[in-house]
Amino acid sequence: MATAFMRNDQDKAAPSSAAIQPADQPSTSFWKAGHKPTLIAAFLYFDLAFMVWVLLGPLAPEISKTLHLTPAEKGLMVALPTLAGAFLRVINGLLVDRIGPKLSGAINQVIVIAGLFTAWIMGVSSFEGTLALAVILGFAGASFAIALPLASRWYPAEHQGKAMGLAGMGNSGTVLASLFAPTLAKLFGWNTVLGLACIPLTIVFVLYMIMAKDSPNQPAPRKLMDYAALLKQVDAWWLMAFYSVTFGGFVGLAASLPIYFTDQFGLTTVVAGYCTAFCVFAGSLVRPMGGALADRIGGVKALMMVFTVAALALVGVSQATTLPAALGFFVVAMLALGTGNGSVFQLVPQRFQAEIGVMTGLVGMAGGIGGFYLASSLGLAKQFTGSFAPGFLIFAALAVVALGAVALVKARWRATWKTGARI
C-alpha cells in the first residue's frame, strides 16, 4: 500500500500527467502536487543570485565617486550584468535540458562565488574592472533559466503560475542588495562588500545541494537544431517581447534607481538604497500573485492590465518633480511589472511545456536585454539631455506597443492552445 501511495504521489507531481484535467476530476491542491524542498531551494538560490546580480546598482554611487565615472559609464556598468545574464540564460537553458537543473545551478553558483571572492582579494580599481565583474555577475542573473525549471517541472499545468511565481519571487533578492549594500559600503568600503556577499551565497549553496532534487519527469535532451526551431515559432517571439517589457522594466529599474535617487534628489546612498528597496519589494512581492491571478483570469487578460498600468506609471515618473511623487509612481510601476512577470510565465508552459527549459532561457534572455536597454538608456538620457525623463517615456511607449500586441494575438492563442488552463 505504501508503494502504491508513493507511486500515486509521483503521478500527481508529473506535469505531463496533469496537463489537462477532466472537468469532473478535482485538481490536486498546490501544496500536494509538487516537491516543497525543491521549491524552497529554487527560491533561495534565485533570491541570493538576484541579490548579487544587481549588486553594482546600490554600489554605483560609491563606485562612481572612487573611479570618477560619467553618467553613461554608470549606466553601462549597472546594465551590463543584465545583458550578460540575458545571453547566459540561453546557455543555461541548454545546460538544464542536458545535465538537469540541479547540477546546472551548482555550477553557476560556484562561478559566482569564485568570481566575487577573486574581485574582493584582487580589488577592482578601474572602469574596465567593473565591466569584467559585471560579466561574472551575469552568471547570477542566468539563475533564472535554472531555478524556474527546477521548481516548475514538479507541478501540473493548473499550478504552473503559482509554482513559477513562488520560485520567481526570488527576485526579491534585489531588495536585500538595496537595503544592505550601501550601508556595508559606508562601513567597510564597497570593495569589501564583494567579499561579504560570498558568505550568504555559500550558505545557500550548501542548503541547495541538500534540498534540491530534479523532477523524475525530466524531458529527453534535444538536439541543438530543435532549439533553433523554437525561434521559428512566432509565439516564442511574442512571449519574449512581452517579458522584455515586464522583467526588463523590473530589473532595469532595480539596477538604476539608486543612481536616479542620488542624482535626481541628492539623497545619500543609504537613503537611496532604502527608497530603491521599497520600490523593488513591491514588484517582488506580487510576482507569485501575478502567476495566481493569471491562473484565475488568464495570462492574456492579466498582461493587458499590466501594460496599461505600467505605461501610465512610467509617464508619471517622467513628470515627477518631488520625491514622494516619484516613489508613488515607481511603486505602481513595479507592482504592475512584477505582476506581469508572473503572468508571462503562466503562459510559457501552456504553449511550450515540452520545451520549458530552453524557453525559460530564451524568454529570460529577452527580459535581460530589456533590462539592459532601460538601465543603459537612462544613463545616456541623463548624460546627453540632463534628464532621465526621455528614458522613462520611451519605455512607457514600449509598454503601449506590448499592449497592442497582446490584443492582436489573444484570440488566436485562446483558440489554438488546448491546455485545460486559462489563457
Secondary structure, DSSP 8 states (H G I E B T S, - for coil): -HHHHHHHHHHHH-TGGGSS--TTS----HHHHS-HHHHHHHHHHHHHHHHHHTTHHHHHHHHHHHHT--HHHHHHHHHHHHHHHHHHHHHHHHHHHHH-HHHHHHHHHHHHHHHHHHHHHH---SHHHHHHHHHHHHHHHTTHHHHHHHHHTTS-GGGHHHHHHHHHGGGGHHHHHHHHHHHHHHHH-HHHHHHHTHHHHHHHHHHHHHH----TT------HHHHHHHTTSHHHHHHHHHHHHHHHHHHHHHHHHHHHHHHHH---HHHHHHHHHHHHHHHHHTHHHHHHHHHHH-HHHHHHHHHHHHHHHHHHHHH--SHHHHHHHHHHHHHHHHHHHHHHHHHHHHH-STTHHHHHHHHHHHHHHHHHHHHHHHHHHHHHHS-SHHHHHHHHHHHHHHHHHHHHHHHHHHHH--SSS--
